[in-house]
Amino acid sequence: MDTISAVRNRILQLCGQRNISINKLANICALPPSSVKNILYGKSQNPKLLTIKMLCDGLDITLAQFFDTDEFNGLEQEIK
């Protein structure tokens, strides 16, 4: 699995846990829905850390909580 897939999966997981739609997520995070959808549908291959931070703020979690998953912990190094 690559990093962008892990980010995408984590966003979807958090939405599922909170039973919110992508549009609702964007709204509570003060992001344009297109920004979130671009991450989810693969148009954004390198989402900004600030965007992920805004998602975390809207979901009331820390960046550490966002990235503290088995998926992220098991990622291979990008530089080999």
C-alpha positions as CSV (number, residue, x, y, z in Angstrom):
1,M,0.0,0.0,0.0
2,D,1.2,3.5,-0.7
3,T,0.9,6.6,1.4
4,I,-1.9,8.3,-0.5
5,S,-4.0,5.2,-0.3
6,A,-3.4,5.1,3.5
7,V,-4.5,8.7,3.7
8,R,-7.6,8.0,1.6
9,N,-8.5,4.9,3.7
10,R,-8.0,6.8,6.9
11,I,-10.4,9.6,5.9
12,L,-13.0,7.1,4.8
13,Q,-12.6,5.2,8.0
14,L,-13.0,8.3,10.1
15,C,-16.1,9.4,8.2
16,G,-17.6,5.9,8.6
17,Q,-16.9,5.9,12.4
18,R,-18.7,9.3,12.7
19,N,-21.4,8.4,10.1
20,I,-20.7,11.6,8.1
21,S,-20.6,12.2,4.4
22,I,-17.6,13.6,2.5
23,N,-19.5,16.9,2.0
24,K,-20.3,17.1,5.8
25,L,-16.7,16.4,6.6
26,A,-15.6,19.2,4.3
27,N,-18.1,21.5,5.8
28,I,-17.0,20.9,9.4
29,C,-13.4,21.2,8.4
30,A,-13.9,24.5,6.6
31,L,-12.5,22.9,3.4
32,P,-14.0,23.0,-0.1
33,P,-15.6,19.6,-0.9
34,S,-13.5,19.4,-4.0
35,S,-10.3,19.4,-1.9
36,V,-11.5,16.4,0.1
37,K,-12.8,14.6,-3.0
38,N,-9.6,15.3,-4.9
39,I,-7.7,13.3,-2.2
40,L,-10.3,10.5,-2.1
41,Y,-10.5,10.1,-5.9
42,G,-6.8,10.3,-6.6
43,K,-6.6,13.7,-8.3
44,S,-4.4,15.0,-5.4
45,Q,-1.4,12.7,-5.2
46,N,0.3,14.8,-2.6
47,P,-2.2,16.4,-0.1
48,K,-0.8,19.2,1.9
49,L,-0.1,18.7,5.6
50,L,-2.2,21.8,6.3
51,T,-5.2,20.1,4.6
52,I,-4.8,17.0,6.7
53,K,-4.4,19.2,9.8
54,M,-7.7,21.0,9.0
55,L,-9.4,17.6,8.6
56,C,-8.0,16.6,12.0
57,D,-9.2,19.8,13.6
58,G,-12.7,19.4,12.2
59,L,-12.8,15.8,13.4
60,D,-11.4,16.9,16.8
61,I,-8.3,14.6,16.6
62,T,-4.6,15.2,16.6
63,L,-2.3,14.6,13.6
64,A,-0.8,11.8,15.8
65,Q,-4.2,10.2,16.1
66,F,-4.7,10.5,12.4
67,F,-1.5,8.8,11.5
68,D,-1.3,6.2,14.4
69,T,-2.8,3.2,12.5
70,D,-1.4,-0.1,11.5
71,E,-1.6,1.0,7.8
72,F,0.6,4.0,8.3
73,N,3.0,2.1,10.7
74,G,3.4,-0.6,8.0
75,L,4.2,1.7,5.1
76,E,7.5,1.0,3.3
77,Q,10.0,3.8,2.9
78,E,9.3,6.1,-0.1
79,I,13.0,6.6,-0.7
80,K,15.0,3.4,-1.4
